[in-house]
């Protein structure tokens, strides 16, 4: 099962600026965040594969700017469909009375542990550049960061950690990234979910590098970003 959510940072058609990333922590479910239309298509396919491997639902978190964009995608072969449905009664795994839940919770923690290892090795999480000024970003913010760096013509001064498999968080990859930075900026729309997660990662690793973002007033918790906001 893949759950596709569409957060709306500027409330174009919503009553609030919901941030669905917190549901991943709350539910213990893997989460993917595409940065482009093509990635949204590829991540959707991967999300089903990940769900089958872990036997867990997977969150595919998109935002307005991804969903209202168009782009070129590469199609591939389709898996053979299984159209015959069925259901087997299994109350000792499916009916969460206390005795069953006590058995299922350790299984969930084991699966999240496996997913954490996958996140550290995932192609959706990567480090780009070798400068001393670090930028960590997710989703559509990655595009804004890339545009801003190109416009500043300072690519040799920055290194970027792009997070696409964002929960469980890729702690080992993030520690490697932080170790090579003099200071770090976190660019994310919505709440400071990513910044707080990076802070916690740095704390556990005993790192004292400066990590700034929404909590420092450099970025607002309101509305969408754009390349000008990120560049400024």
RODO-2510 file (C-alpha; in nm, 4 decimals, decimal comma):
residues 232
     n   res          X          Y          Z
     1     x     0,0000     0,0000     0,0000
     2     x     0,1261     0,3460    -0,0947
     3     x    -0,0314     0,6549     0,0610
     4     x     0,0099     0,9639    -0,1578
     5     x    -0,0315     1,2943     0,0260
     6     x    -0,0300     1,6422    -0,1263
     7     x     0,0696     1,9163     0,1171
     8     x    -0,0280     2,2716     0,0238
     9     x     0,2214     2,5230     0,1747
    10     x     0,0506     2,8319     0,0296
    11     x    -0,3072     2,7060     0,0840
    12     x    -0,4013     2,7363    -0,2816
    13     x    -0,6899     2,4970    -0,2249
    14     x    -0,6602     2,3972     0,1416
    15     x    -0,7693     2,5353     0,4770
    16     x    -0,4261     2,4974     0,6366
    17     x    -0,0572     2,4474     0,5602
    18     x    -0,0546     2,0828     0,6597
    19     x     0,2842     1,9127     0,6931
    20     x     0,2397     1,5383     0,6575
    21     x     0,5982     1,4500     0,7470
    22     x     0,5005     1,4202     1,1127
    23     x     0,2723     1,1274     1,0266
    24     x     0,5761     0,9223     0,9257
    25     x     0,7216     0,9579     1,2769
    26     x     0,3847     0,9033     1,4384
    27     x     0,3013     0,5889     1,2417
    28     x     0,6484     0,4406     1,1926
    29     x     0,6072     0,4377     0,8153
    30     x     0,8774     0,4941     0,5500
    31     x     0,8434     0,8253     0,3632
    32     x     0,9634     0,9429     0,0217
    33     x     0,9692     1,3034    -0,1060
    34     x     1,0184     1,3704    -0,4804
    35     x     1,1900     1,6858    -0,6080
    36     x     1,0734     1,6645    -0,9703
    37     x     0,7892     1,5239    -1,1777
    38     x     1,0134     1,2470    -1,3092
    39     x     1,1160     1,1545    -0,9548
    40     x     0,7524     1,1446    -0,8455
    41     x     0,6884     0,8793    -1,1083
    42     x     0,9999     0,6782    -1,0204
    43     x     0,9389     0,7067    -0,6465
    44     x     0,5819     0,5838    -0,6866
    45     x     0,7132     0,2628    -0,8444
    46     x     0,9835     0,2268    -0,5799
    47     x     0,7311     0,2934    -0,3014
    48     x     0,5295    -0,0132    -0,4026
    49     x     0,8469    -0,2238    -0,4142
    50     x     0,9501    -0,0961    -0,0707
    51     x     0,6037    -0,1635     0,0680
    52     x     0,6144    -0,5213    -0,0605
    53     x     0,9616    -0,5791     0,0847
    54     x     0,8852    -0,4395     0,4308
    55     x     0,5171    -0,5356     0,4382
    56     x     0,4335    -0,1818     0,5458
    57     x     0,2419     0,1089     0,3936
    58     x     0,4732     0,3749     0,2464
    59     x     0,4098     0,7511     0,2428
    60     x     0,4779     0,9373    -0,0822
    61     x     0,4729     1,3035     0,0191
    62     x     0,4278     1,5623    -0,2542
    63     x     0,3586     1,9358    -0,2424
    64     x     0,1661     2,1814    -0,4564
    65     x     0,4528     2,2809    -0,6835
    66     x     0,5306     1,9202    -0,7788
    67     x     0,1661     1,8327    -0,8389
    68     x     0,0979     2,1420    -1,0515
    69     x     0,4018     2,0916    -1,2732
    70     x     0,4479     1,9007    -1,5952
    71     x     0,7579     1,7276    -1,7221
    72     x     0,9017     1,4450    -1,9247
    73     x     0,8966     1,1001    -1,7676
    74     x     1,0463     0,7761    -1,8925
    75     x     0,8009     0,4888    -1,9094
    76     x     0,8993     0,1301    -1,8476
    77     x     0,7471    -0,2147    -1,8538
    78     x     0,4523    -0,2894    -1,6281
    79     x     0,4494    -0,5750    -1,3831
    80     x     0,2051    -0,8535    -1,4457
    81     x    -0,1192    -0,7697    -1,2670
    82     x    -0,2822    -0,9940    -1,0126
    83     x    -0,6513    -0,9191    -1,0480
    84     x    -0,7844    -1,1999    -0,8332
    85     x    -0,8464    -1,0773    -0,4809
    86     x    -0,8713    -1,2708    -0,1617
    87     x    -0,8703    -1,2416     0,2142
    88     x    -0,7508    -1,4861     0,4761
    89     x    -0,8719    -1,4438     0,8310
    90     x    -0,5769    -1,3983     1,0622
    91     x    -0,7029    -1,2453     1,3869
    92     x    -0,3753    -1,3025     1,5732
    93     x    -0,2030    -1,0639     1,3304
    94     x    -0,4841    -0,8389     1,2100
    95     x    -0,7011    -0,7768     1,5161
    96     x    -0,4988    -0,5474     1,7407
    97     x    -0,6154    -0,6424     2,0835
    98     x    -0,3398    -0,5862     2,3459
    99     x    -0,1961    -0,9376     2,3215
   100     x    -0,1585    -0,9061     1,9427
   101     x    -0,0232    -0,5510     1,9560
   102     x     0,2507    -0,6593     2,1949
   103     x     0,3663    -0,9003     1,9262
   104     x     0,3309    -0,6571     1,6345
   105     x     0,5162    -0,3617     1,7876
   106     x     0,8563    -0,5390     1,7953
   107     x     0,8008    -0,6387     1,4314
   108     x     0,7355    -0,2766     1,3363
   109     x     1,0533    -0,1600     1,5123
   110     x     1,2541    -0,4280     1,3324
   111     x     1,1134    -0,3176     0,9967
   112     x     1,1907     0,0482     1,0672
   113     x     1,5449    -0,0545     1,1578
   114     x     1,5795    -0,2257     0,8206
   115     x     1,4348     0,0778     0,6461
   116     x     1,6885     0,3038     0,8204
   117     x     1,9706     0,1072     0,6603
   118     x     1,7989     0,1397     0,3229
   119     x     1,7683     0,5175     0,3636
   120     x     2,1429     0,5556     0,4214
   121     x     2,2141     0,3652     0,0987
   122     x     1,9237     0,5036    -0,1054
   123     x     1,9756     0,6681    -0,4439
   124     x     1,7210     0,9277    -0,3312
   125     x     1,9621     1,0577    -0,0660
   126     x     2,2860     1,1974    -0,2007
   127     x     2,5650     1,4483    -0,1411
   128     x     2,6595     1,6869    -0,4211
   129     x     2,9631     1,9154    -0,4290
   130     x     3,2584     1,9429    -0,1920
   131     x     3,2431     2,2995    -0,0569
   132     x     3,2534     2,3889     0,3124
   133     x     2,9125     2,5575     0,3253
   134     x     2,6468     2,2916     0,3550
   135     x     2,2821     2,3032     0,2495
   136     x     2,0346     2,0297     0,3406
   137     x     1,7058     2,0270     0,1507
   138     x     1,4122     1,8099     0,0526
   139     x     1,1376     1,7998    -0,2077
   140     x     1,0888     2,1019    -0,4300
   141     x     1,3304     2,3044    -0,2156
   142     x     1,6134     2,1087    -0,3780
   143     x     1,5297     2,2705    -0,7123
   144     x     1,5282     2,6166    -0,5569
   145     x     1,8651     2,5504    -0,3916
   146     x     2,0194     2,4327    -0,7183
   147     x     1,8883     2,7387    -0,9035
   148     x     2,0177     2,9739    -0,6333
   149     x     2,3660     2,8192    -0,6343
   150     x     2,3849     2,8357    -1,0139
   151     x     2,2769     3,2008    -1,0159
   152     x     2,5343     3,2897    -0,7501
   153     x     2,8042     3,1131    -0,9551
   154     x     2,9514     2,9807    -0,6302
   155     x     2,9207     2,6072    -0,6853
   156     x     3,2693     2,5410    -0,5458
   157     x     3,1753     2,6883    -0,2057
   158     x     2,8692     2,4698    -0,1402
   159     x     2,7904     2,1086    -0,0806
   160     x     2,4300     1,9906    -0,0852
   161     x     2,2647     1,7006     0,0960
   162     x     1,9462     1,6195    -0,0881
   163     x     1,6999     1,4114     0,1173
   164     x     1,4412     1,2089    -0,0766
   165     x     1,4048     0,8977     0,1439
   166     x     1,3395     1,1092     0,4492
   167     x     1,1993     0,8652     0,7050
   168     x     1,3612     0,6761     0,8598
   169     x     1,6184     0,9534     0,8467
   170     x     1,9577     0,8694     0,6867
   171     x     2,1672     0,9428     0,9956
   172     x     2,4975     0,7921     0,8820
   173     x     2,4926     0,9800     0,5495
   174     x     2,4001     1,3013     0,7323
   175     x     2,6894     1,2603     0,9781
   176     x     2,9293     1,2186     0,6869
   177     x     2,7897     1,5349     0,5326
   178     x     2,8064     1,7420     0,8520
   179     x     3,1643     1,6375     0,9215
   180     x     3,2778     1,8187     0,6075
   181     x     3,0898     2,1447     0,6702
   182     x     3,1841     2,4693     0,8446
   183     x     2,8178     2,5704     0,8685
   184     x     2,4874     2,4332     0,7449
   185     x     2,1626     2,5820     0,6166
   186     x     1,8428     2,3744     0,6089
   187     x     1,5989     2,4733     0,3306
   188     x     1,2500     2,3245     0,3692
   189     x     0,8944     2,4434     0,3258
   190     x     0,6462     2,4000     0,6102
   191     x     0,7486     2,3236     0,9649
   192     x     1,1138     2,2854     1,0774
   193     x     1,0831     1,9058     1,0646
   194     x     1,4050     1,8523     0,8733
   195     x     1,6021     2,1079     1,0735
   196     x     1,5015     1,9532     1,4066
   197     x     1,5880     1,6067     1,2752
   198     x     1,9317     1,7224     1,1584
   199     x     1,9918     1,8941     1,4943
   200     x     1,9131     1,5683     1,6746
   201     x     2,1421     1,3751     1,4421
   202     x     2,4293     1,6191     1,5050
   203     x     2,3709     1,6046     1,8812
   204     x     2,3885     1,2251     1,8873
   205     x     2,7102     1,2385     1,6854
   206     x     2,8661     1,4998     1,9159
   207     x     2,9014     1,7534     1,6338
   208     x     2,8948     2,1271     1,7053
   209     x     2,8598     2,2626     1,3509
   210     x     2,6177     2,5569     1,3182
   211     x     2,2833     2,4417     1,1717
   212     x     2,0408     2,7191     1,0842
   213     x     1,7044     2,7498     0,9101
   214     x     1,3501     2,8227     1,0216
   215     x     1,4190     2,8271     1,3941
   216     x     1,6711     3,1057     1,3394
   217     x     1,4361     3,3216     1,1328
   218     x     1,6314     3,2815     0,8095
   219     x     1,3339     3,1021     0,6556
   220     x     0,9690     3,1537     0,7399
   221     x     0,7328     2,8801     0,8550
   222     x     0,4749     3,0449     0,6286
   223     x     0,3875     2,9651     0,2672
   224     x     0,5934     2,8436    -0,0269
   225     x     0,9561     2,9130    -0,1113
   226     x     1,1031     3,0224    -0,4439
   227     x     1,4597     3,0622    -0,5789
   228     x     1,4740     3,4298    -0,4750
   229     x     1,3882     3,3509    -0,1113
   230     x     1,6502     3,0761    -0,0978
   231     x     1,9124     3,2895    -0,2736
   232     x     1,8561     3,5836    -0,0387
***
